[in-house]
Amino acid sequence: VSLAFVSVERLFPRNIWPQLFGIMSAIWGVAAFSGPMLGAIMAELLSWRWAFGIFTVGGTAMALASFIVLDTPQATRPQVDKGTAPPFPYAALGCLAVSVVLIASAGVDVALLRSSLLLGLGLIGLVLFFRVDALKPGSRLFPSRLFSWRSPVGSGMTM
């Protein structure tokens, strides 16, 4: 979803942003209501196993459509060099990966002391992840002032 919102900002003129955001919201609204309903109908009338076949057909159709779309002259023309890529955030992603594994491990075999320790270490790892991420402005994974009402990003997150 976030990629779609970023794409709207980068690929389309500002005067049609409201319409595009409205279309994306409508798509997500329809999907949120129709997805569970169609899944329930399929499970009731057919079998839940049919979901794998339907997703296979849908995924194949999307893959074929991407080959058609990506073979257009606009998609195949060389891109203008826009500078160097930001450095890869190894330290931040390493902290995040370790903390996720620690938190997940806390619930595998629940024992009060071990689970509490793993959960605490995982939460400390998450705090460390956000701290390491904030120290590298060139390769941040999260925007600055994410929950501040005074920034546009923070206001959007609050909504």
N, CA and C atoms as an extended XYZ file, in Angstrom:
477
Properties=species:S:1:pos:R:3:atomname:S:1:resname:S:1:resid:I:1 pbc="F F F"
N         0.830       -1.182        0.000 N   VAL     1
C         0.000        0.000        0.000 CA  VAL     1
C         0.872        1.243        0.000 C   VAL     1
N         1.902        1.245        0.828 N   SER     2
C         2.748        2.436        0.903 CA  SER     2
C         3.441        2.700       -0.428 C   SER     2
N         3.803        1.650       -1.141 N   LEU     3
C         4.432        1.827       -2.444 CA  LEU     3
C         3.476        2.501       -3.415 C   LEU     3
N         2.204        2.162       -3.347 N   ALA     4
C         1.212        2.793       -4.215 CA  ALA     4
C         1.097        4.281       -3.908 C   ALA     4
N         1.089        4.645       -2.636 N   PHE     5
C         0.984        6.053       -2.275 CA  PHE     5
C         2.228        6.825       -2.701 C   PHE     5
N         3.399        6.234       -2.551 N   VAL     6
C         4.629        6.886       -2.991 CA  VAL     6
C         4.630        7.022       -4.508 C   VAL     6
N         4.143        6.011       -5.208 N   SER     7
C         4.102        6.056       -6.666 CA  SER     7
C         3.199        7.172       -7.161 C   SER     7
N         2.083        7.389       -6.502 N   VAL     8
C         1.185        8.473       -6.905 CA  VAL     8
C         1.920        9.802       -6.825 C   VAL     8
N         2.641       10.012       -5.751 N   GLU     9
C         3.350       11.275       -5.576 CA  GLU     9
C         4.432       11.468       -6.630 C   GLU     9
N         5.104       10.391       -6.989 N   ARG    10
C         6.239       10.521       -7.901 CA  ARG    10
C         5.861       10.458       -9.381 C   ARG    10
N         4.749        9.813       -9.716 N   LEU    11
C         4.449        9.564      -11.121 CA  LEU    11
C         3.329       10.417      -11.703 C   LEU    11
N         2.522       11.049      -10.867 N   PHE    12
C         1.349       11.750      -11.374 CA  PHE    12
C         1.367       13.211      -10.943 C   PHE    12
N         0.725       14.078      -11.755 N   PRO    13
C         0.667       15.492      -11.375 CA  PRO    13
C        -0.184       15.699      -10.121 C   PRO    13
N         0.171       16.736       -9.393 N   ARG    14
C        -0.449       17.008       -8.097 CA  ARG    14
C        -1.967       17.210       -8.189 C   ARG    14
N        -2.454       17.753       -9.290 N   ASN    15
C        -3.879       18.072       -9.371 CA  ASN    15
C        -4.776       16.835       -9.455 C   ASN    15
N        -4.244       15.658       -9.753 N   ILE    16
C        -5.095       14.458       -9.781 CA  ILE    16
C        -4.833       13.523       -8.605 C   ILE    16
N        -4.011       13.940       -7.657 N   TRP    17
C        -3.746       13.107       -6.479 CA  TRP    17
C        -5.016       12.746       -5.714 C   TRP    17
N        -5.927       13.694       -5.453 N   PRO    18
C        -7.128       13.305       -4.689 CA  PRO    18
C        -7.931       12.189       -5.360 C   PRO    18
N        -8.064       12.262       -6.686 N   GLN    19
C        -8.800       11.209       -7.385 CA  GLN    19
C        -8.084        9.869       -7.277 C   GLN    19
N        -6.770        9.883       -7.418 N   LEU    20
C        -6.016        8.634       -7.344 CA  LEU    20
C        -6.060        8.035       -5.943 C   LEU    20
N        -5.935        8.884       -4.925 N   PHE    21
C        -6.041        8.376       -3.553 CA  PHE    21
C        -7.441        7.844       -3.285 C   PHE    21
N        -8.450        8.505       -3.853 N   GLY    22
C        -9.822        8.009       -3.709 CA  GLY    22
C       -10.011        6.658       -4.369 C   GLY    22
N        -9.432        6.489       -5.556 N   ILE    23
C        -9.530        5.202       -6.252 CA  ILE    23
C        -8.846        4.107       -5.441 C   ILE    23
N        -7.640        4.415       -4.930 N   MET    24
C        -6.936        3.402       -4.134 CA  MET    24
C        -7.712        3.056       -2.864 C   MET    24
N        -8.309        4.048       -2.235 N   SER    25
C        -9.098        3.781       -1.032 CA  SER    25
C       -10.313        2.930       -1.361 C   SER    25
N       -10.944        3.208       -2.500 N   ALA    26
C       -12.102        2.405       -2.902 CA  ALA    26
C       -11.693        0.963       -3.181 C   ALA    26
N       -10.568        0.781       -3.836 N   ILE    27
C       -10.089       -0.576       -4.120 CA  ILE    27
C        -9.847       -1.327       -2.822 C   ILE    27
N        -9.188       -0.687       -1.857 N   TRP    28
C        -8.915       -1.353       -0.583 CA  TRP    28
C       -10.193       -1.578        0.210 C   TRP    28
N       -11.146       -0.659        0.096 N   GLY    29
C       -12.422       -0.850        0.783 CA  GLY    29
C       -13.198       -2.028        0.228 C   GLY    29
N       -13.246       -2.126       -1.095 N   VAL    30
C       -13.938       -3.256       -1.725 CA  VAL    30
C       -13.230       -4.561       -1.370 C   VAL    30
N       -11.907       -4.555       -1.404 N   ALA    31
C       -11.164       -5.777       -1.081 CA  ALA    31
C       -11.370       -6.191        0.372 C   ALA    31
N       -11.442       -5.214        1.269 N   ALA    32
C       -11.606       -5.536        2.691 CA  ALA    32
C       -12.943       -6.207        2.971 C   ALA    32
N       -13.969       -5.848        2.221 N   PHE    33
C       -15.282       -6.448        2.449 CA  PHE    33
C       -15.531       -7.671        1.575 C   PHE    33
N       -15.086       -7.616        0.319 N   SER    34
C       -15.399       -8.732       -0.582 CA  SER    34
C       -14.473       -9.925       -0.385 C   SER    34
N       -13.228       -9.696        0.021 N   GLY    35
C       -12.291      -10.805        0.203 CA  GLY    35
C       -12.768      -11.834        1.210 C   GLY    35
N       -13.074      -11.424        2.435 N   PRO    36
C       -13.585      -12.408        3.399 CA  PRO    36
C       -14.905      -13.036        2.966 C   PRO    36
N       -15.764      -12.242        2.317 N   MET    37
C       -17.044      -12.787        1.878 CA  MET    37
C       -16.837      -13.865        0.810 C   MET    37
N       -16.006      -13.575       -0.181 N   LEU    38
C       -15.754      -14.565       -1.229 CA  LEU    38
C       -15.038      -15.788       -0.667 C   LEU    38
N       -14.126      -15.579        0.276 N   GLY    39
C       -13.457      -16.707        0.917 CA  GLY    39
C       -14.431      -17.588        1.670 C   GLY    39
N       -15.373      -16.978        2.366 N   ALA    40
C       -16.372      -17.757        3.104 CA  ALA    40
C       -17.286      -18.521        2.158 C   ALA    40
N       -17.689      -17.884        1.069 N   ILE    41
C       -18.545      -18.570        0.089 CA  ILE    41
C       -17.802      -19.750       -0.520 C   ILE    41
N       -16.529      -19.529       -0.882 N   MET    42
C       -15.746      -20.609       -1.471 CA  MET    42
C       -15.557      -21.753       -0.477 C   MET    42
N       -15.269      -21.434        0.761 N   ALA    43
C       -15.063      -22.482        1.764 CA  ALA    43
C       -16.357      -23.236        2.052 C   ALA    43
N       -17.469      -22.542        2.000 N   GLU    44
C       -18.753      -23.182        2.296 CA  GLU    44
C       -19.226      -24.055        1.133 C   GLU    44
N       -19.106      -23.555       -0.090 N   LEU    45
C       -19.646      -24.275       -1.243 CA  LEU    45
C       -18.654      -25.259       -1.854 C   LEU    45
N       -17.372      -24.944       -1.807 N   LEU    46
C       -16.370      -25.815       -2.431 CA  LEU    46
C       -15.504      -26.442       -1.339 C   LEU    46
N       -14.361      -25.856       -1.114 N   SER    47
C       -13.438      -26.293       -0.070 CA  SER    47
C       -12.401      -25.196        0.103 C   SER    47
N       -11.825      -25.096        1.281 N   TRP    48
C       -10.806      -24.078        1.501 CA  TRP    48
C        -9.577      -24.335        0.644 C   TRP    48
N        -9.397      -25.561        0.182 N   ARG    49
C        -8.226      -25.905       -0.636 CA  ARG    49
C        -8.287      -25.261       -2.026 C   ARG    49
N        -9.485      -24.892       -2.451 N   TRP    50
C        -9.622      -24.237       -3.743 CA  TRP    50
C        -8.905      -22.886       -3.767 C   TRP    50
N        -8.666      -22.305       -2.612 N   ALA    51
C        -7.986      -21.006       -2.561 CA  ALA    51
C        -6.605      -21.087       -3.204 C   ALA    51
N        -5.908      -22.209       -3.015 N   PHE    52
C        -4.576      -22.352       -3.600 CA  PHE    52
C        -4.637      -22.345       -5.125 C   PHE    52
N        -5.604      -23.036       -5.686 N   GLY    53
C        -5.761      -23.055       -7.141 CA  GLY    53
C        -6.150      -21.698       -7.688 C   GLY    53
N        -7.053      -21.020       -6.997 N   ILE    54
C        -7.490      -19.704       -7.458 CA  ILE    54
C        -6.339      -18.708       -7.387 C   ILE    54
N        -5.544      -18.760       -6.314 N   PHE    55
C        -4.394      -17.864       -6.218 CA  PHE    55
C        -3.339      -18.197       -7.271 C   PHE    55
N        -3.193      -19.465       -7.612 N   THR    56
C        -2.250      -19.845       -8.660 CA  THR    56
C        -2.679      -19.265       -9.999 C   THR    56
N        -3.962      -19.378      -10.310 N   VAL    57
C        -4.479      -18.816      -11.567 CA  VAL    57
C        -4.318      -17.297      -11.565 C   VAL    57
N        -4.669      -16.652      -10.450 N   GLY    58
C        -4.537      -15.199      -10.365 CA  GLY    58
C        -3.094      -14.741      -10.460 C   GLY    58
N        -2.194      -15.438       -9.795 N   GLY    59
C        -0.782      -15.084       -9.854 CA  GLY    59
C        -0.198      -15.256      -11.246 C   GLY    59
N        -0.602      -16.323      -11.925 N   THR    60
C        -0.145      -16.537      -13.300 CA  THR    60
C        -0.660      -15.434      -14.211 C   THR    60
N        -1.917      -15.055      -14.044 N   ALA    61
C        -2.483      -13.975      -14.855 CA  ALA    61
C        -1.748      -12.659      -14.604 C   ALA    61
N        -1.427      -12.370      -13.346 N   MET    62
C        -0.701      -11.134      -13.036 CA  MET    62
C         0.720      -11.168      -13.606 C   MET    62
N         1.370      -12.325      -13.553 N   ALA    63
C         2.717      -12.442      -14.114 CA  ALA    63
C         2.691      -12.205      -15.620 C   ALA    63
N         1.724      -12.795      -16.301 N   LEU    64
C         1.606      -12.580      -17.745 CA  LEU    64
C         1.284      -11.125      -18.059 C   LEU    64
N         0.414      -10.515      -17.268 N   ALA    65
C         0.085       -9.103      -17.481 CA  ALA    65
C         1.307       -8.219      -17.268 C   ALA    65
N         2.158       -8.558      -16.306 N   SER    66
C         3.351       -7.745      -16.071 CA  SER    66
C         4.317       -7.835      -17.249 C   SER    66
N         4.411       -9.000      -17.883 N   PHE    67
C         5.262       -9.102      -19.072 CA  PHE    67
C         4.735       -8.218      -20.193 C   PHE    67
N         3.433       -8.151      -20.335 N   ILE    68
C         2.838       -7.311      -21.378 CA  ILE    68
C         3.058       -5.835      -21.059 C   ILE    68
N         2.816       -5.441      -19.818 N   VAL    69
C         2.951       -4.038      -19.426 CA  VAL    69
C         4.410       -3.597      -19.465 C   VAL    69
N         5.314       -4.446      -19.007 N   LEU    70
C         6.721       -4.063      -18.942 CA  LEU    70
C         7.428       -4.121      -20.287 C   LEU    70
N         6.749       -4.589      -21.313 N   ASP    71
C         7.359       -4.661      -22.636 CA  ASP    71
C         7.009       -3.444      -23.492 C   ASP    71
N         6.398       -2.427      -22.916 N   THR    72
C         6.042       -1.229      -23.670 CA  THR    72
C         7.282       -0.372      -23.894 C   THR    72
N         7.266        0.496      -24.910 N   PRO    73
C         8.432        1.361      -25.159 CA  PRO    73
C         8.776        2.256      -23.968 C   PRO    73
N         7.755        2.739      -23.258 N   GLN    74
C         8.032        3.593      -22.099 CA  GLN    74
C         8.770        2.831      -21.009 C   GLN    74
N         8.407        1.573      -20.810 N   ALA    75
C         9.023        0.794      -19.737 CA  ALA    75
C        10.430        0.334      -20.091 C   ALA    75
N        10.724        0.180      -21.381 N   THR    76
C        12.032       -0.346      -21.779 CA  THR    76
C        13.049        0.738      -22.107 C   THR    76
N        12.642        2.005      -22.134 N   ARG    77
C        13.634        3.050      -22.437 CA  ARG    77
C        14.563        3.231      -21.239 C   ARG    77
N        15.814        3.600      -21.500 N   PRO    78
C        16.774        3.753      -20.403 CA  PRO    78
C        16.365        4.895      -19.470 C   PRO    78
N        16.590        4.688      -18.200 N   GLN    79
C        16.269        5.698      -17.196 CA  GLN    79
C        17.431        6.674      -17.067 C   GLN    79
N        17.112        7.911      -16.775 N   VAL    80
C        18.128        8.926      -16.539 CA  VAL    80
C        18.761        8.646      -15.180 C   VAL    80
N        20.082        8.742      -15.126 N   ASP    81
C        20.774        8.494      -13.862 CA  ASP    81
C        20.380        9.562      -12.848 C   ASP    81
N        19.881        9.141      -11.716 N   LYS    82
C        19.403       10.073      -10.699 CA  LYS    82
C        20.330       10.107       -9.493 C   LYS    82
N        21.581        9.788       -9.671 N   GLY    83
C        22.526        9.821       -8.555 CA  GLY    83
C        22.797        8.429       -8.022 C   GLY    83
N        23.514        8.400       -6.931 N   THR    84
C        23.873        7.117       -6.341 CA  THR    84
C        22.782        6.643       -5.390 C   THR    84
N        22.696        5.361       -5.252 N   ALA    85
C        21.717        4.772       -4.338 CA  ALA    85
C        22.187        4.963       -2.902 C   ALA    85
N        21.250        5.104       -1.975 N   PRO    86
C        21.666        5.236       -0.569 CA  PRO    86
C        22.298        3.947       -0.074 C   PRO    86
N        23.135        4.030        0.949 N   PRO    87
C        23.773        2.814        1.470 CA  PRO    87
C        22.737        1.860        2.059 C   PRO    87
N        23.009        0.577        1.939 N   PHE    88
C        22.078       -0.430        2.451 CA  PHE    88
C        22.129       -0.442        3.975 C   PHE    88
N        20.982       -0.434        4.646 N   PRO    89
C        20.954       -0.344        6.118 CA  PRO    89
C        21.172       -1.696        6.798 C   PRO    89
N        22.381       -2.233        6.700 N   TYR    90
C        22.684       -3.544        7.285 CA  TYR    90
C        22.442       -3.574        8.791 C   TYR    90
N        22.946       -2.570        9.504 N   ALA    91
C        22.840       -2.575       10.971 CA  ALA    91
C        21.387       -2.503       11.421 C   ALA    91
N        20.613       -1.620       10.806 N   ALA    92
C        19.212       -1.477       11.211 CA  ALA    92
C        18.426       -2.749       10.911 C   ALA    92
N        18.607       -3.305        9.732 N   LEU    93
C        17.882       -4.532        9.385 CA  LEU    93
C        18.348       -5.713       10.217 C   LEU    93
N        19.631       -5.744       10.570 N   GLY    94
C        20.121       -6.803       11.452 CA  GLY    94
C        19.466       -6.730       12.822 C   GLY    94
N        19.371       -5.517       13.379 N   CYS    95
C        18.681       -5.346       14.678 CA  CYS    95
C        17.224       -5.762       14.574 C   CYS    95
N        16.581       -5.375       13.492 N   LEU    96
C        15.171       -5.725       13.315 CA  LEU    96
C        14.992       -7.234       13.199 C   LEU    96
N        15.841       -7.881       12.409 N   ALA    97
C        15.718       -9.333       12.228 CA  ALA    97
C        15.935      -10.076       13.544 C   ALA    97
N        16.963       -9.689       14.282 N   VAL    98
C        17.240      -10.359       15.560 CA  VAL    98
C        16.099      -10.136       16.540 C   VAL    98
N        15.571       -8.921       16.599 N   SER    99
C        14.487       -8.656       17.547 CA  SER    99
C        13.215       -9.402       17.170 C   SER    99
N        12.921       -9.529       15.887 N   VAL   100
C        11.737      -10.293       15.464 CA  VAL   100
C        11.892      -11.766       15.834 C   VAL   100
N        13.080      -12.318       15.622 N   VAL   101
C        13.317      -13.720       15.983 CA  VAL   101
C        13.205      -13.912       17.493 C   VAL   101
N        13.729      -12.980       18.276 N   LEU   102
C        13.633      -13.086       19.738 CA  LEU   102
C        12.183      -13.030       20.207 C   LEU   102
N        11.417      -12.101       19.663 N   ILE   103
C        10.010      -11.981       20.061 CA  ILE   103
C         9.228      -13.214       19.630 C   ILE   103
N         9.489      -13.704       18.426 N   ALA   104
C         8.795      -14.910       17.962 CA  ALA   104
C         9.185      -16.121       18.804 C   ALA   104
N        10.446      -16.200       19.199 N   SER   105
C        10.903      -17.330       20.014 CA  SER   105
C        10.274      -17.324       21.401 C   SER   105
N         9.871      -16.163       21.871 N   ALA   106
C         9.270      -16.069       23.203 CA  ALA   106
C         7.954      -16.829       23.279 C   ALA   106
N         7.289      -17.017       22.162 N   GLY   107
C         6.000      -17.696       22.186 CA  GLY   107
C         6.033      -19.132       21.723 C   GLY   107
N         7.199      -19.662       21.382 N   VAL   108
C         7.279      -21.033       20.878 CA  VAL   108
C         7.021      -22.040       21.989 C   VAL   108
N         7.800      -21.965       23.033 N   ASP   109
C         7.629      -22.849       24.187 CA  ASP   109
C         7.544      -21.940       25.408 C   ASP   109
N         6.330      -21.651       25.830 N   VAL   110
C         6.110      -20.624       26.841 CA  VAL   110
C         6.535      -21.106       28.222 C   VAL   110
N         7.496      -20.414       28.762 N   ALA   111
C         7.933      -20.578       30.149 CA  ALA   111
C         8.146      -19.164       30.666 C   ALA   111
N         7.663      -18.875       31.831 N   LEU   112
C         7.611      -17.497       32.316 CA  LEU   112
C         8.956      -16.788       32.224 C   LEU   112
N         9.997      -17.359       32.768 N   LEU   113
C        11.286      -16.678       32.806 CA  LEU   113
C        11.887      -16.544       31.406 C   LEU   113
N        11.945      -17.657       30.669 N   ARG   114
C        12.556      -17.629       29.334 CA  ARG   114
C        11.756      -16.743       28.379 C   ARG   114
N        10.447      -16.891       28.364 N   SER   115
C         9.622      -16.092       27.457 CA  SER   115
C         9.710      -14.610       27.787 C   SER   115
N         9.704      -14.283       29.066 N   SER   116
C         9.820      -12.877       29.474 CA  SER   116
C        11.167      -12.304       29.059 C   SER   116
N        12.228      -13.090       29.243 N   LEU   117
C        13.561      -12.638       28.863 CA  LEU   117
C        13.657      -12.429       27.354 C   LEU   117
N        13.178      -13.388       26.582 N   LEU   118
C        13.223      -13.256       25.120 CA  LEU   118
C        12.377      -12.078       24.643 C   LEU   118
N        11.205      -11.915       25.226 N   LEU   119
C        10.344      -10.798       24.849 CA  LEU   119
C        11.005       -9.468       25.197 C   LEU   119
N        11.582       -9.377       26.377 N   GLY   120
C        12.274       -8.151       26.777 CA  GLY   120
C        13.455       -7.831       25.878 C   GLY   120
N        14.260       -8.853       25.566 N   LEU   121
C        15.394       -8.638       24.658 CA  LEU   121
C        14.918       -8.236       23.266 C   LEU   121
N        13.832       -8.841       22.812 N   GLY   122
C        13.283       -8.472       21.510 CA  GLY   122
C        12.798       -7.035       21.476 C   GLY   122
N        12.146       -6.593       22.537 N   LEU   123
C        11.686       -5.202       22.596 CA  LEU   123
C        12.861       -4.234       22.675 C   LEU   123
N        13.902       -4.611       23.408 N   ILE   124
C        15.119       -3.793       23.441 CA  ILE   124
C        15.735       -3.731       22.043 C   ILE   124
N        15.707       -4.856       21.324 N   GLY   125
C        16.204       -4.873       19.951 CA  GLY   125
C        15.404       -3.960       19.036 C   GLY   125
N        14.094       -3.896       19.238 N   LEU   126
C        13.276       -2.981       18.433 CA  LEU   126
C        13.623       -1.524       18.719 C   LEU   126
N        13.822       -1.206       19.989 N   VAL   127
C        14.234        0.154       20.343 CA  VAL   127
C        15.586        0.463       19.707 C   VAL   127
N        16.506       -0.494       19.764 N   LEU   128
C        17.819       -0.320       19.144 CA  LEU   128
C        17.688       -0.148       17.631 C   LEU   128
N        16.792       -0.903       17.018 N   PHE   129
C        16.554       -0.768       15.579 CA  PHE   129
C        16.128        0.658       15.236 C   PHE   129
N        15.144        1.198       15.967 N   PHE   130
C        14.682        2.555       15.676 CA  PHE   130
C        15.788        3.578       15.919 C   PHE   130
N        16.618        3.342       16.925 N   ARG   131
C        17.717        4.261       17.220 CA  ARG   131
C        18.779        4.214       16.117 C   ARG   131
N        19.172        3.011       15.711 N   VAL   132
C        20.171        2.868       14.643 CA  VAL   132
C        19.628        3.442       13.340 C   VAL   132
N        18.351        3.218       13.078 N   ASP   133
C        17.731        3.743       11.864 CA  ASP   133
C        17.733        5.269       11.867 C   ASP   133
N        17.486        5.873       13.018 N   ALA   134
C        17.441        7.335       13.103 CA  ALA   134
C        18.819        7.965       12.926 C   ALA   134
N        19.883        7.224       13.227 N   LEU   135
C        21.232        7.774       13.137 CA  LEU   135
C        21.752        7.854       11.709 C   LEU   135
N        21.111        7.182       10.771 N   LYS   136
C        21.584        7.159        9.383 CA  LYS   136
C        20.540        7.823        8.484 C   LYS   136
N        20.542        9.144        8.364 N   PRO   137
C        19.494        9.813        7.589 CA  PRO   137
C        19.532        9.484        6.098 C   PRO   137
N        20.681        9.060        5.581 N   GLY   138
C        20.770        8.748        4.159 CA  GLY   138
C        20.111        7.443        3.768 C   GLY   138
N        19.916        6.553        4.720 N   SER   139
C        19.327        5.249        4.395 CA  SER   139
C        18.263        4.852        5.417 C   SER   139
N        17.484        5.814        5.860 N   ARG   140
C        16.455        5.537        6.866 CA  ARG   140
C        15.373        4.644        6.296 C   ARG   140
N        14.874        3.756        7.141 N   LEU   141
C        13.744        2.917        6.769 CA  LEU   141
C        12.427        3.562        7.183 C   LEU   141
N        12.451        4.363        8.238 N   PHE   142
C        11.264        5.069        8.708 CA  PHE   142
C        11.490        6.565        8.565 C   PHE   142
N        10.447        7.313        8.219 N   PRO   143
C        10.608        8.765        8.116 CA  PRO   143
C        10.877        9.392        9.480 C   PRO   143
N        11.507       10.552        9.459 N   SER   144
C        11.738       11.250       10.720 CA  SER   144
C        10.420       11.835       11.222 C   SER   144
N        10.315       11.992       12.519 N   ARG   145
C         9.127       12.535       13.190 CA  ARG   145
C         7.861       11.815       12.730 C   ARG   145
N         7.900       10.495       12.823 N   LEU   146
C         6.818        9.657       12.313 CA  LEU   146
C         5.507        9.868       13.057 C   LEU   146
N         5.548       10.139       14.340 N   PHE   147
C         4.318       10.303       15.115 CA  PHE   147
C         4.150       11.722       15.659 C   PHE   147
N         4.825       12.687       15.049 N   SER   148
C         4.687       14.083       15.454 CA  SER   148
C         3.540       14.722       14.678 C   SER   148
N         2.616       15.331       15.375 N   TRP   149
C         1.479       15.972       14.712 CA  TRP   149
C         1.905       17.206       13.940 C   TRP   149
N         3.104       17.692       14.191 N   ARG   150
C         3.558       18.909       13.530 CA  ARG   150
C         4.168       18.638       12.158 C   ARG   150
N         4.429       17.380       11.823 N   SER   151
C         4.986       17.069       10.504 CA  SER   151
C         3.886       16.480        9.624 C   SER   151
N         3.979       16.663        8.306 N   PRO   152
C         2.959       16.099        7.416 CA  PRO   152
C         2.871       14.576        7.514 C   PRO   152
N         4.013       13.910        7.639 N   VAL   153
C         4.007       12.449        7.753 CA  VAL   153
C         3.339       12.024        9.054 C   VAL   153
N         3.671       12.701       10.140 N   GLY   154
C         3.073       12.374       11.429 CA  GLY   154
C         1.576       12.612       11.451 C   GLY   154
N         1.137       13.692       10.818 N   SER   155
C        -0.302       13.948       10.745 CA  SER   155
C        -1.007       12.851        9.971 C   SER   155
N        -0.392       12.414        8.880 N   GLY   156
C        -0.979       11.319        8.103 CA  GLY   156
C        -1.016       10.019        8.879 C   GLY   156
N         0.040        9.735        9.640 N   MET   157
C         0.056        8.513       10.450 CA  MET   157
C        -1.005        8.566       11.538 C   MET   157
N        -1.245        9.746       12.083 N   THR   158
C        -2.255        9.888       13.125 CA  THR   158
C        -3.643        9.614       12.568 C   THR   158
N        -3.880       10.042       11.339 N   MET   159
C        -5.188        9.792       10.723 CA  MET   159
C        -5.374        8.318       10.499 C   MET   159
